[in-house]
Amino acid sequence: MKTEKNITGIILAGGKSTRMGTDKGFISFKNKTFVEHIITAIQPLVDEIIIISNHNSYDQFELKRYDDLIKNAGPLAGIYTGLHYSNTENNLLVSCDVPLINKEVLQKLIEQINDTSEVIQLQSNGKNMPLIAIYKKKCEAVFLEELKQDQRKVQKAIKKCKVTTVPIDTVLEKYTTNINTKKDLEFLE
């Protein structure tokens, strides 16, 4: 098990939240915002946390926050921006819409860090989850090229990288639940 950190935590909180109708990062769940739940899960595993969002309301968390370097280009631009501002080779990326995520699940990704994998993503409920993943700093250049080609899909972009997929057991799958709609939120509560 890796104990040295040398990992930057990147929280993607820049989505438009069109299906939810409100900024998902600030939705309250168990007396904390979604972003606070993510911060709690990531903090023990990383040296620094940065938030990628064009909304300065995230400054209240007193973490470094960066606007997307490429506007209106979706999560791929957010990942690219996070990697651009990161000072570490390994980067633990989590989107702000998984408030149940915990240290145990994220540790499973960190344990898989190696010299050849450029992306290490979770697989939960049979689905690959590139927004809960480790990204090597070198992916920054790959993603910039994809964005320059007007390619916006994370799944397509990571195919240009060496990817390791880590399935998690069914007991842990609930911790990776995405909350994208008001119906999802009702299910959560």
C-alpha positions as CSV (number, residue, x, y, z in Angstrom):
1,M,0.0,0.0,0.0
2,K,1.3,3.4,-1.0
3,T,1.8,5.7,2.0
4,E,3.6,8.6,0.4
5,K,1.0,11.0,-0.9
6,N,2.5,13.3,-3.6
7,I,-1.1,13.4,-5.0
8,T,-3.2,16.4,-5.8
9,G,-6.9,16.2,-5.2
10,I,-9.0,17.7,-8.0
11,I,-12.7,18.4,-7.5
12,L,-14.7,19.1,-10.6
13,A,-17.5,21.5,-9.7
14,G,-17.9,23.4,-12.9
15,G,-20.9,21.6,-14.4
16,K,-24.0,23.5,-15.5
17,S,-26.3,21.2,-13.5
18,T,-29.0,21.5,-16.1
19,R,-30.8,18.4,-14.9
20,M,-30.6,19.3,-11.3
21,G,-31.5,23.0,-11.8
22,T,-29.0,24.1,-9.1
23,D,-25.3,23.9,-8.5
24,K,-24.8,20.3,-7.3
25,G,-21.7,21.1,-5.3
26,F,-23.9,23.2,-2.9
27,I,-26.7,20.8,-2.4
28,S,-27.0,19.9,1.3
29,F,-26.9,16.3,2.4
30,K,-26.6,15.4,6.1
31,N,-25.9,19.0,7.1
32,K,-22.9,19.3,4.6
33,T,-22.8,20.4,1.0
34,F,-21.8,17.8,-1.6
35,V,-18.4,19.5,-2.0
36,E,-17.8,19.3,1.7
37,H,-18.4,15.5,1.6
38,I,-15.9,15.2,-1.3
39,I,-13.3,17.3,0.6
40,T,-13.7,15.1,3.7
41,A,-13.2,11.9,1.6
42,I,-10.2,13.3,-0.4
43,Q,-8.3,15.3,2.3
44,P,-6.5,12.4,4.1
45,L,-5.2,11.0,0.8
46,V,-3.7,14.1,-0.9
47,D,-1.3,16.9,-0.3
48,E,-3.4,19.6,-1.8
49,I,-7.0,20.0,-3.1
50,I,-8.0,22.2,-5.9
51,I,-11.5,23.0,-7.1
52,I,-12.2,23.5,-10.8
53,S,-15.2,25.8,-11.1
54,N,-16.1,29.1,-12.8
55,H,-18.1,30.0,-9.8
56,N,-16.3,32.0,-7.1
57,S,-18.8,30.9,-4.5
58,Y,-16.5,27.9,-4.1
59,D,-13.8,30.2,-2.7
60,Q,-15.5,29.9,0.7
61,F,-13.8,26.5,1.1
62,E,-10.5,28.3,1.2
63,L,-8.9,26.0,-1.3
64,K,-7.3,27.0,-4.6
65,R,-10.0,27.4,-7.3
66,Y,-9.4,27.7,-11.0
67,D,-11.8,28.6,-13.8
68,D,-11.8,26.3,-16.8
69,L,-9.0,27.2,-19.2
70,I,-11.3,26.2,-22.1
71,K,-14.8,27.4,-21.6
72,N,-18.0,25.4,-22.2
73,A,-16.1,22.2,-23.0
74,G,-17.5,20.0,-20.3
75,P,-15.7,17.8,-17.8
76,L,-12.8,17.1,-20.2
77,A,-11.9,20.7,-20.0
78,G,-12.2,20.6,-16.2
79,I,-9.9,17.6,-16.0
80,Y,-7.4,19.3,-18.4
81,T,-7.5,22.5,-16.2
82,G,-7.0,20.5,-13.0
83,L,-4.0,18.7,-14.5
84,H,-2.6,22.0,-15.8
85,Y,-2.6,23.6,-12.3
86,S,-1.5,20.4,-10.5
87,N,2.1,20.2,-9.3
88,T,2.1,16.4,-8.8
89,E,2.4,13.4,-11.2
90,N,-0.6,11.7,-9.7
91,N,-4.0,13.4,-9.4
92,L,-7.1,12.1,-7.6
93,L,-10.1,13.5,-9.5
94,V,-13.6,13.4,-8.1
95,S,-16.7,15.1,-9.5
96,C,-18.9,17.0,-7.1
97,D,-22.0,14.9,-7.7
98,V,-20.9,11.8,-5.7
99,P,-21.6,12.9,-2.0
100,L,-21.4,9.3,-0.7
101,I,-17.8,8.8,-1.8
102,N,-15.4,7.8,1.0
103,K,-11.8,7.3,1.7
104,E,-12.0,3.5,1.5
105,V,-13.2,3.6,-2.2
106,L,-10.7,6.2,-3.2
107,Q,-7.9,4.3,-1.5
108,K,-8.6,1.4,-3.9
109,L,-7.6,3.7,-6.8
110,I,-4.5,5.0,-5.0
111,E,-3.3,1.4,-4.3
112,Q,-3.3,0.8,-8.1
113,I,-0.9,3.7,-8.9
114,N,2.0,2.3,-11.0
115,D,4.5,3.5,-13.5
116,T,2.6,2.5,-16.7
117,S,-1.1,3.4,-16.1
118,E,-1.9,7.0,-17.1
119,V,-5.6,6.8,-16.0
120,I,-6.9,4.6,-13.2
121,Q,-10.7,4.7,-13.1
122,L,-13.3,3.0,-11.0
123,Q,-15.8,0.6,-12.4
124,S,-19.1,0.5,-10.4
125,N,-22.3,-1.2,-11.3
126,G,-20.6,-2.3,-14.6
127,K,-19.9,1.3,-15.6
128,N,-16.5,2.9,-16.0
129,M,-16.3,6.1,-13.9
130,P,-13.7,8.4,-15.4
131,L,-14.8,11.2,-13.0
132,I,-13.6,9.1,-10.0
133,A,-10.1,8.4,-11.1
134,I,-6.4,8.9,-10.9
135,Y,-4.9,10.9,-13.7
136,K,-1.2,11.2,-14.4
137,K,0.0,14.7,-15.2
138,K,1.1,13.7,-18.7
139,C,-2.6,13.3,-19.7
140,E,-2.8,17.1,-19.7
141,A,-1.2,17.3,-23.2
142,V,-3.3,14.5,-24.6
143,F,-6.5,16.1,-23.3
144,L,-5.5,19.5,-24.7
145,E,-5.0,17.9,-28.2
146,E,-8.5,16.3,-27.9
147,L,-10.0,19.7,-26.9
148,K,-8.3,21.4,-29.8
149,Q,-10.0,18.8,-32.1
150,D,-13.3,19.9,-30.5
151,Q,-13.6,16.4,-28.9
152,R,-15.4,16.8,-25.6
153,K,-16.1,13.3,-24.4
154,V,-14.0,12.0,-21.5
155,Q,-14.5,8.4,-22.4
156,K,-13.1,9.0,-25.9
157,A,-10.2,11.1,-24.7
158,I,-9.0,8.6,-22.1
159,K,-8.8,5.9,-24.9
160,K,-5.7,7.8,-26.0
161,C,-4.1,7.0,-22.6
162,K,-3.0,3.8,-20.9
163,V,-6.1,3.0,-18.7
164,T,-6.5,0.7,-15.8
165,T,-10.0,0.0,-14.6
166,V,-10.6,-1.0,-11.0
167,P,-13.9,-2.8,-10.4
168,I,-15.2,-2.3,-6.9
169,D,-17.2,-4.9,-5.0
170,T,-21.0,-4.5,-4.8
171,V,-20.8,-3.6,-1.1
172,L,-18.9,-0.3,-2.1
173,E,-21.0,0.5,-5.2
174,K,-23.4,2.7,-3.3
175,Y,-20.6,5.1,-2.5
176,T,-20.1,6.0,-6.2
177,T,-23.8,6.9,-6.8
178,N,-24.0,10.0,-9.1
179,I,-26.7,12.5,-8.0
180,N,-27.7,14.3,-11.2
181,T,-31.5,14.9,-10.9
182,K,-34.0,15.8,-8.2
183,K,-35.2,12.2,-8.3
184,D,-31.7,11.0,-7.6
185,L,-31.6,13.3,-4.6
186,E,-34.9,12.0,-3.3
187,F,-33.4,8.4,-3.6
188,L,-30.4,9.6,-1.6
189,E,-32.4,11.0,1.2
